[in-house]
Amino acid sequence: MYQLCDDNVANWRKETTTYFPSAIDLRCPHCRRIVSFEIKRWHSAPHKIWVGPSRCPGCGSSSLFLLVGFEGKAKTLDGHGRLFIDREPGGRTPLPEILNNDEIGEALRRAYSSAVSVFNSGEWNATAVLTRRLLEGVTKSLLNEEDQKLTLAKQIEKLPSVRDLDAPIITIADAIRKGGNLGAHFDLEKEPDQRVSELMLELAEELIEYFYVLPARIS
């Protein structure tokens, strides 16, 4: 089961005195398209549970939605129940420890969110470019103003002078830089695919956690 939020509910329908979600925008767990699931009818079950079956308008696969502890007194889930889908949607979910970490800075958090969003849209080339931009944001946030003017490769080389880094961390950062170059410079023979983009994004998350999340946890 995977919990959804108010942002996923695109439309509500009122039946007598109760409001029900009638359209839910979501990435299909089967085909990974971003689609709008139409809920034609909600079926009542015990313990204030409602069940709503729906089919993906793209691939036709079935999904099951559940409203738990639902009252339906207003066009919102907030305080009126929880909405679930029977399996986790496709794509990546931004890490909350990155999005909610004030030490990282708003600009860097936005760059991270953008990279994840573009990855979920299936644009692998753009993901590689945005992830490289994310890495640049990380290095510039750590280096002094003079070193920020260097190329990304040189900035990476400077990181051990400001943080205690082991060789694997430098290797990870350099891998993201090279992957980003594939996206920034079009090459029919070397264009990033889904796997390359996914690995780059995962490595960027590891770097951010290493520099920002872990020190906060230790403190």
N, C-alpha and C positions, 0 to 999 in steps of 0.2 A: 504493500500500500504506500502511496506517495501523497502527502498533503499538499493541497493547492491553496491559493489565497484569493482575496477579492479582485486582484488585478487580472486573474485568469477568467473571471466571469464577465463576458462581453454583453450579456443581456439577461434581464429577469422577466418572468411571466407571473402574473397574479392569478391564482386560482382560489375563488371565493375570498378568503381573508389571509391567504398564505402566499408569500413570494417564493418562487423557485427559480434557480438558474436555468435558463433555456438555451443559452449558447456559451460554450466554454472554449476560449482560445488557448491552444496548447500545442506543443510538439508531439506528434503522434509517436507512441512508444514502438510502433511497428515499422513505419516508413520514414520517420524522422522529419516529415514535413511539418511546418507550422500551419495548423488548420483550425477551423472552428467546429467543434463538436456540437451537434444539435441534440438537445435532450427533449424528445417529444413527450415523454411521460415519466413521472417519478412514481415508483411503487413503494407503498408503505410497508415497513417491517417493524418488529418490536423494538422497544427501547429508543424511541425517537430517531429511528434510522430510516432513511429513504434511499432507494436504489434506482439509478438512472442508466440504462444501457444506451450505447450510441455507437455509430460506425464512423470511421474516418472517411471524409469525403474524397480523400485522395486515393488510398489503397483499399478501402472497404473493410478493413479489419475491425473487429469488435473490441470495445473497451467498456469497462464498467465503472460508473461514478457512484460514490456514496456520500450522503449527507448524514453526519453523526451528531446527535444531540441537537438536532435542528428544530428551530421554532418558526423561522420564516416571517417574522414580524416586520422586517424592513428589507430593503434591497442591499443587504450587506451580510457578510459572514461574521463580522466583528461582534462578538457577544451573542451571536444567534446560532452558532454551530460551526462544525468543521467540514470541509470538502476534501474528498480523497479520490484518486484514480487507482485502479487495481494494480498498476505497475508503474515503475518510474519512467517518466518521459525520456525520449532520446536527448542527446546533447550533454553539455557540461553545466554544472551548477557552480556559480562563483563561490569561492570559499568565504564563509562569513567572518573567519578570523582575519581575512585580508580586507574585506569590505568595511568592517566595523572597527578597524584599527586606526585611531586618530594619529598615531605616530607616523603612519605611512604618508599622509597628506592627500588632500582631495584630488589633485591633478593625477597622481599616481593611481589612486583607486579608480578614477574614471578611465584611465588608460587600460587598466586591468579588465574592467567591466566591458569596455569596447572590444577588447581582444576575445573575450569569452563569447560575446554576442555575435561577432563576425564568424567565429568558429562554429557556433550553433546554426548559422545560416548556410554553412557548407562552402564558404568561400575560403579555400585553403591558402591560396596565394595571398589574399588580403590578411589572413590570420598571421601568416609568417611575417608580413611587413609590420603589423600592429604589435606583434610580440617583440620584434626587434626594437620598436619604439618604446615599448614597456621597459625593456632592458636598459635602454638609454636613460629613461627616467630614473631607474634604480641607481645606476652608476653616478649620474649627475647629482642625485640627492645625497650621495655619500662623499663625493670628492669636493675639493675646494674650487673656487671660481676659476682659477687659472687652468686647472686640469680639465675642467668641464669643456674647454674649447678644443681638446684633443679629439682625434677620431675615436670611434667606439672601441676599436681594437686596443688603442693606447690607453683609453680609460680603464679597460679591463685589466691591463697590465699594472695600473696604478692602485688597484683595489687593495692589494696586500699592504700598501703603505699606510692605509687608513683603518683597515680591519685585519684581524688575525685570521687569515684564510689558509686552508689546506689546498693542495694541488687539485683535488677533484672539483672543488668549487670553481676554480678558474677554468677548468676543462668544460664544466657545465655552461658557464657564461659564454665561453668562446663558441660552443656548439650552437647556442641560440643566435649569436651574432652571425655565424656562417649560414644558418638556416634562414635568417631574415634577409641576408643578401640574395638568396635564391629567389625570394619573393619580390625584392626590390628591383632586381635586374632580370627581365624576362628572358627565359631560355627554354626552348621547347624540350631540350634534353634533360633539364634539371629542375623543372617546376615542382614546387612542394605539393605533396599529396596529403590526404587526410591524416595518415600516420605520422608524417613529418611534422605537420602543424600541431597535432595533438601532443607529440613529444616535446616540442618547443614550448607549448603552453604549460605543460606539466613542469618542465625545468624552470621556467620563469617563476611559477608558484613556489617551487622549492627554494629559489634564491630569495624571494621576498620573505618567506617564512624564516629563512636562515638569518636574514639581516634585521627583520623587524618583529616577527611574531615570537621567536624563541627567546630573545632577550627580555621581552615583556613577561613571558611565562616564568623565566628564571627569577626575575625581580619579584 
